[in-house]
Amino acid sequence: MDNKRIFLSLSQQSGFEEKYVQDAFKNSWITSGGPNVDDFENKLEDYFGNKVSIAALNSGTAAIHLALILLGVKLGDEVICQSMTFSASANPIMYQGATPIFVDSEIDTWNISPEFLEIAIKDRIANGKKPKAIITVHLYGMPYKIDEIHTIANHYEIPIIEDSAEALGSSYKGKKCGMFGDFGILSFNGNKIITTSAGGALISYSNGLKEKAIFYATQSRDNAQHYEHSEIGYNYRMSNICAGIGCGQMKILDKNITSRRSIHDFYVNIFQNINAVTVFEEPNEDYFSNFWLTTILFKNDSDKKINRETLRLALEQANIESRPLWKPMHLQPLFANYLYYGEKVSEGLFEKGLCLPSGANLTSEDKNRIEEVIKTFFN
């Protein structure tokens, strides 16, 4: 049996990317911005519909940073952030000299807890520091508790930056993730549902905000014949080459979502008779996850020798990549001294959870190898 490396999440090519990239070289447009960038933005706006405006950028991190800037977050402000997430959700808060305030997860979606979100808001207001914004995350493609979270945010009049980096194609009550917040964030990193090799996007409902984001993303160059700058700018615009890849990738977006959900079903079938593990699934029919990564959780009463780490090592021994869930931000050395509101839900998820290979390019042979290792491990 071929023992090639099976990776956690690799991109799947459509075959159309090369044409867009060749056009960029043919027209000598191999810098930031350009026809492919415009085309990619248009394709994304058509996909989301409902009059959204989307700015293509060089990363999802850049999109979060610009959203904070557009919301007026400055030195000394406080921003609430879901603790269980990748560090890119929280780092831009620091870029602005603001202070992150971390909130625990709830067990149904693994996302920000409505209960502890409101506790955090009330406490910060009581201390004279009303949060300037809330960064929510759709973890592993699973929508957060949108109704509850937005009811709270609206009550206290705090804007939401909706981190949908992992959730392109996911939806809640039929509405696509990325369209619920004051700003939505997308990522097109190489491991995402579709890729531009590196890239991201900022979603808003205002063309004016889109243009302002692009202004900041292109070094805040004023309208003059020479280079005139009145505001701090950033080199955040997506390149024409990367956008060309994205245009080609849009052709297989729906296919990739179907593939990821099929892979999730594959794992559900494997684990249906393994009592030590639960597969992370949608809480009810209101939620539609792209299952960017299929994740599992070991139960508290499982054998001590049967745990997240021993399974990870068994898979690694077979040259199959798996990975622990995100380590919560409040446990990270960088953020250890910042306020945290919650209990130990996210900590428990980190200790007991594992991400399994979920790329749309998994072959039947890959699946057979994965299944054999898992069943051998539990037997």
matplotlib code that plots the C-alpha trace (Angstrom):
import matplotlib.pyplot as plt

x = [0.0, 1.3, 2.4, 2.3, 1.5, -2.2, -2.5, -5.2, -6.6, -5.1, -6.6, -8.4, -7.7, -10.5, -8.3, -9.5, -7.0, -4.2, -6.1, -6.7, -3.1, -1.8, -4.0, -2.4, 1.1, -0.1, -1.3, 1.8, -0.5, 1.3, 1.0, -1.7, -5.1, -6.1, -8.8, -8.7, -9.2, -12.3, -13.6, -13.0, -14.8, -17.7, -17.9, -18.0, -20.6, -22.8, -22.3, -23.4, -26.0, -28.2, -26.2, -23.0, -19.8, -16.6, -13.0, -10.3, -7.3, -4.1, -5.3, -8.2, -6.0, -5.8, -9.6, -10.1, -7.5, -9.3, -12.7, -11.4, -10.0, -13.3, -15.1, -12.9, -11.0, -8.1, -5.4, -6.9, -10.2, -11.4, -12.6, -14.3, -13.0, -14.0, -11.2, -11.3, -10.0, -6.8, -4.6, -5.3, -8.8, -7.1, -3.8, -5.3, -6.8, -3.2, -2.2, -4.5, -3.2, -6.5, -7.1, -8.6, -11.2, -11.7, -14.9, -15.4, -17.3, -20.6, -20.8, -23.4, -21.4, -18.1, -18.4, -18.7, -21.0, -24.0, -24.1, -20.5, -20.6, -23.3, -21.5, -18.3, -20.2, -21.9, -18.7, -16.7, -19.5, -19.5, -15.8, -16.3, -14.9, -17.8, -16.3, -15.8, -16.5, -17.1, -15.2, -17.2, -16.0, -17.7, -15.3, -14.5, -17.3, -20.0, -22.2, -22.2, -25.5, -26.4, -29.8, -28.6, -25.3, -26.8, -29.6, -27.1, -24.9, -27.8, -29.1, -25.8, -25.2, -21.8, -20.9, -19.9, -17.0, -18.0, -14.9, -16.0, -12.5, -13.4, -17.1, -17.4, -20.5, -21.9, -25.2, -27.8, -31.5, -30.6, -28.5, -24.8, -22.2, -20.3, -23.5, -24.7, -22.1, -21.4, -18.4, -17.7, -14.3, -13.2, -9.9, -8.5, -5.5, -4.2, -6.1, -9.5, -12.7, -11.3, -7.9, -6.1, -2.8, -2.9, -5.7, -8.9, -11.8, -13.8, -17.6, -19.8, -23.2, -21.8, -19.9, -18.5, -17.0, -15.6, -13.9, -12.5, -11.1, -9.4, -8.1, -6.4, -5.3, -3.4, -1.3, -4.0, -2.9, -4.8, -6.3, -3.3, -0.9, 1.9, 2.1, 0.1, -0.8, -2.9, -3.7, -1.8, -2.1, -1.3, -0.1, -3.2, -4.6, -4.9, -2.6, -3.9, -2.2, -3.8, -7.2, -6.8, -6.5, -9.6, -11.6, -10.8, -11.5, -15.0, -16.0, -15.7, -16.8, -20.1, -18.4, -15.8, -18.5, -20.3, -17.1, -16.2, -19.7, -19.3, -16.1, -17.8, -20.4, -17.5, -16.2, -19.7, -20.0, -16.6, -17.4, -21.0, -20.1, -17.1, -18.5, -15.4, -15.8, -18.5, -18.2, -18.9, -22.3, -24.8, -27.1, -30.3, -31.6, -31.1, -27.4, -25.6, -21.9, -19.4, -17.5, -14.2, -12.6, -14.3, -13.5, -14.1, -14.3, -13.2, -15.7, -14.7, -15.2, -13.1, -10.1, -7.1, -5.0, -7.6, -7.4, -6.8, -3.0, -2.7, -5.0, -3.0, 0.2, -1.3, -2.3, 1.1, 2.8, 0.8, 1.9, -1.6, -1.8, -4.3, -4.2, -5.6, -8.3, -7.3, -5.6, -7.8, -6.3, -6.6, -4.2, -1.6, 1.5, 0.9, -2.6, -2.2, -2.5, -5.7, -9.2, -11.1, -14.8, -16.0, -15.4, -13.5, -15.5, -12.9, -10.1, -11.9, -12.4, -8.7, -7.8, -10.2, -10.7, -8.9, -9.2, -9.1, -8.0, -10.8, -9.5, -11.8, -8.9, -9.0, -9.1, -10.8, -7.4, -6.7, -10.0, -9.3, -6.0, -7.6, -10.4, -8.0, -5.8, -8.8, -10.5, -7.2, -6.6, -10.0, -10.0]
y = [0.0, 3.5, 5.3, 8.8, 11.6, 12.3, 15.9, 17.5, 19.9, 20.5, 22.6, 21.0, 22.5, 23.1, 23.2, 26.7, 28.6, 28.5, 30.4, 33.4, 33.4, 33.2, 36.2, 38.1, 37.4, 38.0, 41.5, 42.1, 42.7, 40.8, 43.2, 44.0, 44.9, 44.3, 42.7, 39.4, 41.1, 42.9, 39.7, 37.7, 40.3, 40.3, 36.5, 36.6, 39.3, 37.2, 34.2, 36.0, 38.2, 40.6, 43.6, 42.8, 44.6, 42.6, 43.8, 41.2, 41.4, 39.5, 37.7, 37.2, 38.7, 41.9, 41.9, 41.7, 44.5, 46.8, 46.0, 47.2, 50.3, 51.0, 50.6, 53.2, 50.8, 52.7, 52.6, 51.7, 50.3, 46.9, 44.2, 41.0, 37.9, 34.3, 32.5, 29.2, 30.3, 30.7, 33.6, 35.6, 36.4, 38.2, 39.5, 42.5, 43.8, 44.2, 45.9, 48.7, 49.0, 47.8, 45.2, 41.7, 40.4, 36.6, 34.7, 30.9, 28.6, 26.8, 23.1, 22.9, 24.8, 25.2, 28.9, 32.0, 31.5, 33.9, 33.6, 34.6, 37.2, 39.1, 38.6, 40.1, 43.0, 43.9, 43.7, 45.8, 48.5, 48.5, 49.2, 52.1, 50.1, 49.3, 47.0, 48.7, 45.5, 41.7, 39.2, 36.1, 32.9, 30.1, 27.4, 24.6, 25.9, 25.6, 28.7, 30.2, 30.8, 33.7, 34.6, 34.7, 36.5, 39.2, 39.8, 40.6, 42.7, 44.7, 45.3, 46.8, 48.4, 46.8, 45.9, 42.4, 41.4, 38.0, 35.8, 33.4, 32.4, 28.7, 29.0, 29.9, 28.0, 27.5, 29.0, 29.6, 29.5, 29.6, 32.8, 32.5, 32.9, 36.2, 38.2, 38.5, 40.9, 44.6, 43.1, 39.6, 38.0, 35.3, 33.5, 31.9, 30.3, 27.1, 24.9, 26.5, 25.5, 27.5, 29.1, 32.0, 30.5, 33.3, 35.8, 37.0, 39.3, 41.9, 41.8, 44.8, 46.1, 49.4, 50.2, 53.2, 51.0, 48.7, 51.6, 52.9, 49.4, 49.3, 52.8, 51.7, 48.4, 50.3, 52.5, 55.2, 57.0, 60.3, 61.3, 63.2, 62.8, 62.4, 60.1, 62.0, 60.4, 61.9, 58.7, 55.5, 52.9, 49.2, 46.9, 44.6, 44.4, 41.0, 40.4, 39.9, 36.5, 35.3, 36.6, 34.6, 31.5, 32.5, 33.0, 29.5, 28.1, 29.7, 27.1, 24.3, 26.0, 24.1, 20.9, 21.3, 22.0, 18.8, 16.9, 18.1, 17.2, 13.8, 13.3, 14.2, 11.5, 9.1, 9.7, 9.6, 6.1, 5.0, 6.2, 5.2, 2.1, 3.6, 4.7, 6.6, 9.3, 11.7, 13.4, 17.1, 17.7, 20.4, 21.1, 21.2, 21.8, 25.6, 25.0, 24.1, 23.5, 23.2, 20.9, 22.5, 20.1, 17.1, 17.0, 14.5, 14.7, 12.0, 11.4, 12.0, 8.4, 6.9, 4.7, 6.8, 5.1, 6.0, 9.7, 12.5, 12.3, 8.5, 8.5, 11.4, 9.5, 6.3, 8.3, 10.0, 6.6, 5.8, 9.1, 10.6, 14.2, 15.1, 18.0, 19.0, 21.6, 25.2, 26.0, 28.7, 32.2, 32.7, 29.8, 31.2, 32.8, 36.0, 36.5, 34.9, 38.2, 39.4, 39.1, 35.9, 35.3, 31.7, 28.3, 25.5, 24.5, 25.6, 24.1, 20.7, 20.9, 21.5, 18.6, 16.1, 17.2, 16.2, 17.4, 14.7, 14.8, 16.5, 17.8, 17.5, 15.7, 12.6, 9.5, 6.2, 4.7, 7.6, 6.9, 3.2, 3.9, 6.3, 3.9, 1.0, 3.0, 4.2, 0.9, -0.9, 1.7, 1.3, -2.5]
z = [0.0, -0.9, 2.2, 0.8, 3.3, 3.8, 4.8, 7.0, 4.3, 0.8, -1.9, -4.9, -8.4, -10.8, -14.0, -14.8, -12.6, -15.2, -17.8, -15.5, -14.3, -17.9, -18.8, -16.0, -17.4, -20.9, -19.9, -17.7, -14.7, -12.0, -9.1, -6.6, -7.9, -11.6, -13.8, -12.0, -8.6, -9.9, -11.5, -8.3, -6.2, -8.6, -8.5, -4.7, -4.6, -7.0, -4.7, -1.6, -3.3, -1.2, -2.3, -0.3, -1.2, -1.0, -1.1, -2.0, 0.3, 0.8, 4.0, 6.3, 9.0, 6.9, 6.6, 10.4, 10.9, 8.4, 9.9, 13.3, 11.7, 9.9, 13.3, 14.8, 17.2, 18.7, 21.4, 24.8, 23.4, 24.3, 21.8, 22.8, 21.0, 21.0, 22.9, 21.0, 17.6, 15.5, 16.7, 13.5, 15.0, 18.0, 16.7, 14.8, 18.0, 19.2, 15.9, 16.9, 20.4, 21.7, 24.4, 23.7, 26.1, 25.7, 26.1, 26.5, 24.1, 24.5, 23.9, 21.1, 18.4, 20.2, 19.5, 21.7, 24.6, 24.7, 28.5, 29.1, 26.3, 28.2, 31.5, 29.9, 28.4, 31.6, 33.6, 31.2, 31.1, 34.9, 34.8, 32.4, 29.3, 27.0, 24.3, 20.9, 18.9, 19.2, 17.0, 16.6, 14.8, 12.9, 14.2, 11.7, 9.5, 12.2, 12.6, 16.0, 17.9, 15.7, 17.0, 20.7, 20.0, 17.8, 20.2, 22.9, 20.6, 19.3, 22.9, 23.9, 20.5, 19.9, 16.3, 15.3, 13.1, 11.8, 11.3, 8.6, 7.6, 8.0, 7.0, 3.3, 2.2, 5.6, 6.5, 9.3, 8.5, 4.8, 5.1, 4.2, 7.0, 6.5, 6.0, 9.7, 11.1, 10.5, 8.7, 7.5, 7.0, 4.5, 4.1, 1.0, 2.5, 0.9, 3.4, 3.0, 1.0, -1.9, -2.2, -3.8, -2.4, 0.1, 0.5, 2.2, 1.8, 3.7, 3.4, 4.1, 3.0, 1.9, -1.3, 0.5, 3.2, 0.5, -1.3, 2.1, 2.8, -0.6, 0.0, 3.3, 1.6, -1.1, 1.2, 1.6, -1.5, -1.9, -5.2, -6.7, -9.6, -7.2, -4.2, -1.5, 1.9, 4.6, 6.5, 7.5, 4.8, 4.4, 1.7, 2.0, -1.6, -3.2, -6.2, -9.7, -9.8, -6.6, -7.7, -10.9, -8.9, -7.0, -10.1, -11.2, -7.8, -7.7, -10.3, -7.8, -4.6, -4.4, -5.4, -2.6, 0.0, -1.1, -0.9, 2.6, 3.8, 2.3, 4.1, 7.3, 6.6, 6.0, 9.5, 11.1, 9.6, 11.0, 14.5, 14.8, 16.8, 18.7, 22.0, 23.1, 20.5, 19.2, 15.8, 15.8, 14.1, 13.5, 16.5, 14.4, 11.0, 11.2, 10.9, 7.7, 8.1, 5.2, 7.6, 6.6, 8.9, 10.5, 14.2, 16.9, 20.7, 23.1, 26.0, 29.6, 30.5, 27.8, 28.6, 29.6, 26.9, 24.3, 23.9, 21.5, 21.6, 21.3, 18.2, 16.7, 17.2, 15.7, 12.6, 12.4, 12.5, 9.4, 7.8, 8.2, 9.5, 12.2, 14.6, 18.0, 18.1, 18.4, 21.7, 23.3, 23.2, 26.9, 27.3, 24.9, 26.4, 24.3, 25.8, 29.3, 31.1, 29.4, 30.9, 30.2, 30.9, 31.1, 32.6, 31.0, 28.0, 25.4, 27.6, 27.6, 23.8, 23.3, 25.6, 24.0, 20.4, 17.2, 13.6, 10.9, 7.3, 5.4, 2.1, -1.0, -2.7, -0.5, -2.6, -1.9, -1.1, 1.3, 3.1, 3.3, 5.0, 7.4, 8.3, 8.8, 11.2, 13.2, 13.5, 14.4, 17.1, 18.7, 18.4]

ax = plt.figure().add_subplot(projection="3d")
ax.plot(x, y, z, "-o")
ax.set_aspect("equal")
plt.show()
